[in-house]
Amino acid sequence: MSHLNYGGQAVIEGVMMRGAHDWAIAVRAPSNEVVVQRAPLTDIVYRAPALKLPFLRGLVTLWDSLGLGLRALMFSADVALQNPEGEQQAKLTGPLAWGTIALSLALGVGLFFLLPTFLIGLLDKAIASNVLSNLAEGVARLGIVVGYLALIGLMPDIRRVFAYHGAEHKTINAYEHGAPLEPKSVAAYPRAHTRCGTGFLLIVLIIFVILSTFIGRPPFWIRLLSRIVLIPIVAGISYEVLKLTARYYDRSALVRALVAPNLALQSLTTREPDEAMLEVSIRALKEILASEEANAPTPAPQ
């Protein structure tokens, strides 16, 4: 079995998986056919030595993952817009698509990073210390994140995406434990995974509280601006923490205790998948495994 840590993302009626050389996406079309696409990763991002430095590698990987995720999401949306005969009814491309994505990212930054700071700013005069002020902001941020995930999880379409998220985790867990990549076998594995982006989000929230405490309580507009400046710094640190906890999860009871809240939070972003969803996720991973085999170095002649 490869030592590579495979991972992916749930999309509309499908799953994207990423390997060492390629990324692949499998999507269930309205015709019930599983549509698969594979493409190479950006070579410099994963090969340049300078981009593998701690903290910097996290920012580069997260930025590239964001780009891959958006491409996968648009591909899955295009497949979903086909009719049952496989004819394309519409296509999510061009300025409208990227404008929608840019607006979504801006709203995400505003909702999860700036709104908590603004809300605590209204109450800041009544808070006794810098530590309590930043802790209150962190609690508000966590509450907004958890509330948001719980609310969108009530939407039927999002519940299906969350079920594909569960299928992705089950497939990776089954592969990492050497189980057969078949729906009935994969179904027995848990929906939570130590390298999940939901767990990463919780780490980000905790690191945000720690670093913002060192900043103290500057004037409101500087405090608001500092939250934007902190985003890449916190992301780079959080990526290293996630990798470290995932590496030692099976070896340390302390690490398992620390990671337990991350795994618990994933109950909001995963649902139990059905067999058809598992088939799609397995198809995506098998496409990546075929890519790894095709790109494996040829053994030197004896």
C-alpha atoms as one frame of an Amber mdcrd trajectory, in Angstrom:
protein
   0.000   0.000   0.000   1.211   3.500  -0.814   2.434   5.671   2.018   0.701
   8.667   0.424  -2.142  10.225   2.382  -5.009  10.338  -0.078  -7.800  12.818
   0.397 -10.598  14.499  -1.417 -13.781  16.495  -1.343 -17.485  15.892  -1.759
 -19.177  17.723  -4.639 -22.640  17.693  -6.219 -23.557  14.007  -6.567 -19.912
  13.002  -6.485 -16.462  12.886  -4.948 -13.095  14.315  -5.945  -9.917  12.471
  -4.916  -6.327  13.722  -5.071  -3.190  11.624  -5.435   0.500  12.323  -5.877
   0.335  13.096  -9.598  -3.301  13.472 -10.588  -6.711  14.366  -9.248  -9.891
  12.581 -10.263 -13.589  13.215  -9.904 -16.487  10.790 -10.195 -20.041  12.147
 -10.456 -23.401  10.380 -10.724 -25.201  11.916 -13.736 -28.993  12.234 -14.008
 -28.819   9.259 -16.417 -27.404   7.226 -13.477 -24.080   6.867 -15.310 -20.936
   7.587 -13.276 -18.946  10.233 -15.143 -15.210  10.201 -14.366 -12.552  12.757
 -15.198  -8.847  12.726 -14.318  -6.303  15.530 -14.712  -2.703  16.179 -13.605
  -1.898  18.242 -10.546   0.044  21.492 -10.858   3.560  20.051 -10.930   5.454
  22.951  -9.332   3.167  23.032  -6.293   4.059  19.466  -5.307   7.634  19.218
  -6.605   9.402  22.523  -5.839  11.611  22.053  -2.714  11.045  25.633  -1.510
   7.287  25.049  -1.423   7.692  22.059   0.896   8.982  24.143   3.810   6.858
  23.908   6.977   4.073  26.509   7.199   4.682  27.635   3.602   3.674  24.193
   2.297   0.393  24.482   4.144  -0.511  27.768   2.432   0.494  26.449  -0.986
  -1.382  23.185  -0.521  -4.507  24.900   0.782  -4.502  27.400  -2.077  -4.096
  24.632  -4.640  -6.767  22.552  -2.887  -9.143  25.505  -3.092  -8.537  25.750
  -6.846  -9.010  21.996  -7.341 -12.139  22.029  -5.218 -13.673  24.849  -7.239
 -12.865  23.111 -10.535 -14.351  19.870  -9.222 -17.454  21.678  -7.994 -18.036
  23.330 -11.373 -17.524  20.008 -13.181 -20.068  18.306 -10.925 -22.516  21.177
 -11.471 -22.162  20.786 -15.243 -22.877  17.048 -14.975 -25.903  17.769 -12.764
 -27.235  20.132 -15.462 -27.448  17.299 -17.996 -30.805  15.742 -18.772 -31.387
  11.978 -18.300 -30.367  11.415 -21.944 -26.941  12.942 -21.227 -27.551  16.176
 -23.138 -26.098  19.352 -21.591 -28.911  21.748 -20.627 -26.628  24.510 -19.344
 -23.032  25.018 -18.272 -21.551  26.766 -15.224 -18.660  28.668 -16.802 -17.334
  32.136 -17.463 -17.522  35.341 -15.421 -20.829  34.380 -13.813 -19.358  31.182
 -12.333 -16.165  32.799 -11.052 -18.049  35.870  -9.876 -20.355  33.645  -7.836
 -17.354  31.856  -6.320 -15.600  35.149  -5.486 -18.749  36.460  -3.821 -19.108
  33.230  -1.838 -15.515  33.469  -0.588 -15.992  37.108   0.394 -19.188  36.260
   2.266 -17.365  33.390   4.010 -14.594  35.698   5.227 -17.158  38.251   6.357
 -19.387  35.748   8.146 -16.784  33.600   9.882 -13.893  36.002  10.476 -15.190
  39.581  10.540 -18.731  39.258  11.941 -17.577  37.740  15.299 -15.049  40.580
  15.698 -17.744  43.140  14.934 -20.208  41.597  17.406 -17.672  41.471  20.249
 -16.618  45.023  19.374 -20.131  46.151  20.309 -19.726  44.603  23.766 -16.008
  45.116  24.274 -16.298  47.902  26.859 -18.083  45.494  29.203 -15.387  42.797
  28.915 -12.776  42.933  31.646  -9.563  41.802  29.918  -7.844  41.244  26.581
  -7.866  37.488  27.105 -11.595  37.364  27.833 -12.323  39.655  24.884 -10.498
  37.412  22.424 -11.919  34.278  24.031 -15.437  35.697  23.688 -14.723  36.430
  20.035 -13.536  32.844  19.552 -16.688  31.471  21.195 -18.836  33.694  18.972
 -16.922  32.520  15.889 -17.349  28.861  16.885 -21.057  29.413  17.503 -21.515
  30.971  14.058 -19.630  28.112  12.365 -21.530  25.364  14.203 -24.875  27.115
  13.694 -24.178  27.611   9.997 -23.206  23.959   9.463 -26.230  22.738  11.414
 -28.629  24.947   9.440 -27.347  24.154   5.943 -27.343  20.470   6.886 -31.160
  20.688   6.979 -31.294  21.430   3.238 -31.944  18.248   1.194 -29.322  19.020
  -1.486 -26.670  19.809   1.122 -27.537  16.640   3.041 -26.709  14.667  -0.114
 -23.370  16.481  -0.441 -22.688  15.666   3.225 -23.557  12.014   2.509 -20.980
  11.997  -0.301 -18.572  13.524   2.229 -19.267  10.536   4.460 -18.675   8.230
   1.482 -15.315   9.882   0.818 -14.198   9.369   4.427 -15.383   5.773   4.539
 -13.533   5.000   1.311 -10.273   6.527   2.545 -10.597   4.792   5.926 -11.226
   1.440   4.235  -8.242   1.888   1.908  -5.909   2.896   4.734  -6.927  -0.236
   6.658  -6.340  -2.493   3.656 -10.008  -3.418   3.208 -11.456  -4.377  -0.193
 -12.727  -1.371  -2.118 -16.260  -2.670  -2.421 -19.394  -0.862  -1.168 -20.381
  -3.463   1.445 -16.863  -3.551   2.888 -16.372   0.232   2.795 -19.760   0.858
   4.436 -18.502  -0.646   7.722 -15.907   2.100   8.233 -16.510   5.351  10.155
 -17.556   8.643   8.572 -14.970  10.656  10.524 -11.341  11.055   9.484  -8.397
  12.746  11.186  -7.407  14.761   8.076 -10.873  16.164   7.391 -11.310  19.813
   6.455 -14.005  20.168   9.124 -11.462  19.212  11.777  -9.024  21.632  10.162
 -11.626  24.366  10.577 -11.849  23.726  14.321  -8.051  23.913  14.623  -8.167
  27.243  12.772 -10.678  28.596  15.282  -8.500  27.574  18.237  -5.273  28.959
  16.742  -7.124  32.173  15.919  -7.951  32.679  19.608  -4.351  32.015  20.668
  -2.744  34.397  18.156  -5.341  37.140  18.521  -4.752  37.131  22.279  -1.151
  38.188  21.637  -2.435  41.103  19.555  -4.551  42.267  22.474  -7.313  44.820
  21.973  -6.210  47.399  19.422  -8.671  49.994  18.083 -11.699  48.411  16.436
 -10.719  48.935  12.775  -7.182  47.669  13.370  -8.601  44.643  15.178 -10.912
  43.987  12.224  -8.050  44.303   9.734  -5.831  42.036  11.848  -8.356  39.194
  11.427  -7.871  39.298   7.667  -4.077  39.451   8.041  -4.171  36.493  10.430
  -6.028  34.181   8.019  -2.971  32.926   6.031  -0.793  32.773   9.165  -3.366
  30.741  11.083  -3.992  28.513   8.055  -0.286  27.659   7.737   0.031  26.795
  11.431  -3.235  24.835  11.468  -2.127  22.731   8.501   0.998  21.632  10.392
  -1.068  20.845  13.503  -3.487  18.763  11.421  -0.663  16.770   9.822   0.991
  16.202  13.201  -2.173  15.011  14.955  -3.086  12.737  12.032   0.386  11.179
  12.103   0.305  10.369  15.816  -3.408   9.658  16.216  -2.983   5.877  16.359
   0.101   6.073  18.600  -0.939   8.493  21.342  -3.933   8.504  23.677  -3.305
  12.211  24.339  -3.513  13.027  20.628  -6.715  10.991  20.317  -8.214  12.979
  23.180  -7.190  16.273  21.569  -8.588  15.225  18.192 -11.913  13.969  19.616
 -13.679  17.376  19.190 -12.520  17.481  15.530 -14.059  14.076  14.882 -17.238
  15.024  16.730 -17.679  18.181  14.642 -17.615  16.039  11.507 -21.018  14.654
  12.502 -22.381  17.975  11.203 -20.727  17.731   7.765 -21.098  14.014   7.032
 -24.149  11.807   6.637 -24.460   8.061   6.181 -24.077   7.345   2.433 -26.047
   4.788   0.473 -24.459   2.084  -1.674 -24.686   4.149  -4.863 -22.751   6.989
  -3.212 -20.072   4.590  -2.024 -19.744   3.261  -5.577 -19.029   6.792  -6.821
 -16.443   7.471  -4.109 -14.712   4.142  -4.704 -14.632   4.853  -8.434 -12.850
   8.154  -7.807 -10.238   6.543  -5.540  -9.657   3.662  -7.964  -9.010   6.203
 -10.703  -6.299   7.771  -8.536  -4.801   4.390  -7.642  -4.595   3.570 -11.356
  -2.819   6.883 -11.863  -0.324   6.059  -9.101   0.398   2.693 -10.669   0.876
   4.250 -14.108   3.281   6.862 -12.699   5.282   4.438 -10.540   8.990   4.428
 -11.414  10.163   1.484 -13.463  12.427  -0.814 -11.392  16.066  -0.683 -12.426
  17.279  -3.818 -14.245  19.233  -6.236 -12.085
